[in-house]
Amino acid sequence: MSDTSAAPLASLALYEQVADRLRQRILTRELEPGSWIDELKLCAELGISRTPMREALKVLASEGLVTMKLRRGAYVTEMSERDVREAYQLLSLLESDAAAEVAVRATDAELDELGELHEALEAALPDRDAFFAANERFHLRVLEIDGNRWRLQIVGDLRRLMKLNRHHSLFREGRLAESLDEHRAIVKALLSRDATACRGLVSAHFCNGLSATQTAP
């Protein structure tokens, strides 16, 4: 009797690899927001058939990175002002609550780790890309320590979408330094185990981020 289990696994691995490749191109803006995705050209470039490409695009559509348009094909999602505003509002609610939980329940070692991640954020300036990466590591670690997997999944999806935002808050002149000041206050509140202050400071952090996108050129 032949084993038929290998074929589906191979197919799954292929379309996931294609999705990973396309996701990276989208997040690095090699594929710009609003641009049409030329499936045939990409299939030829990657040496694959249309089937794994279409499956990969379905994955990215489920993540919100790709928008499928009837009879027109797939496009890289473009964030509207409303999309940006609503994403920031949700991030504010979810991450401020996570920070409050961490302030109360984290171990001393976990709080020390957050302090170290903040030091990496301090050291990243003036390198914008390094600052982005350190900022993301800090926020992600807070969520991991909180341990709510549903929150982590939702925030992960929202943060991926925010990378599509043409007027990302940290692009605005002076916003990096402002963000760092806000992070200093957040870390101080975390280390003091002040849940109320953490909730308010993280909420304000996202509110200021949203304001920065609205004043960006």
Buried (B, 14 or more C-beta within 10 A) or exposed (E): EEEEEEEEEEEEEBBBBBBEBBBEBBEEEEBEBEBEBEBEEBBEEBEBEEEBBBBBBBBBBEBBBBBBEEEEBBBBBBBEEEBBBEBBBBBBBBBBBBBBBBBEEBEEEBBEBBEEBBEBBEEBBEEEEBBBBBBEEBBBBBBBBBEBEEBBEBBEBBBBBBBBBBBBBBBBEEBBEBBBEBBBBBBBBBBEBBBEBBBBBBBBBBEBBBBBBEEBE
